[in-house]
Amino acid sequence: MNGPFLSEEANRQVYGKCNNPNGHGHNYNVEVTVRGPVDPKTGMVMNITDLKQYMDQTIMKKLDHLNLDKDVPYFKNLPSTTENVAFFIWDALKLVMAKPELLYEVKIHETDKNSVVYRGQKFDASNHYHDHNSDHHHQSNDHQNAAAGMSSDSDS
């Protein structure tokens, strides 16, 4: 992990043991949750086969076994933190899903103890959440004011 706009010292302080200008790897586990009405004909919110196809198209084919910082244009000027990976996956899924309004949550497990949850919300300085999709001026790769939840189970 290496923030492109931070000094070498700042990168060491911010990213600690994850800091490495040559790359830092993870095997993420990603959960995608959809939410909506159950179709009376199929008995499903979404066919799981379709969801798996969307995930393969947006996650496996675009991120798997790549150096995110060097091989994925989205991360060229953006640190590939788990939060930013969640934003990337959210935006990519929204673009390929037949019914993107069903996307409810992207949860990424970075390790057994650390995870990030993103539900498409933005956060402003007045501590109010806003639906990611209701901001018509929001560009898909601009998550400057996005709000992601993080969870960590510390050993200490």
C-alpha positions, 0 to 999 in steps of 0.5 A: 500500500502506498498513497500516491500523494503522501511522502515516503515517511507519511506512507509508513506512518499511515499504512504501517506494515501494509506500506510497500511501494512495490505492492502489498497483497491480500486475498479478500473475501467479498460479500454482495447483498441485494435487497428488494421485493421477492418476485412472485413468479420466481420466489427470488429477489434476484437469481443467485446465478445472475449475482454470481455472474455480476460478481465475476464480471466486476470483481474476478475479471477486473481485480483478481491476481492483479496489482491494484495500484499498478494494473487497475486504472481506477487506483492510479491516483487513489490508494487501494485501501479496502474502503476504496476497493469497496467503492470500486466494486459498488460502482462496477456492480451498479453498471452491470446489474440489470436492476442496480437498485437491488444492490444493498451492500458490499462487504469486504473481509480484508483479513479474518478480523478486519472488514469494510461495509459499503452501502452506497452512502455519502457523508457530509460534514454535518454528520448526515448520511445521503443515498449515494444514488440521489446525488445527481452530480456525483461521479462514479469514481469520486468517493471523497465524501463516501461513508464506509463502515469498518470493523476490526477485532483486535487481539490486544 
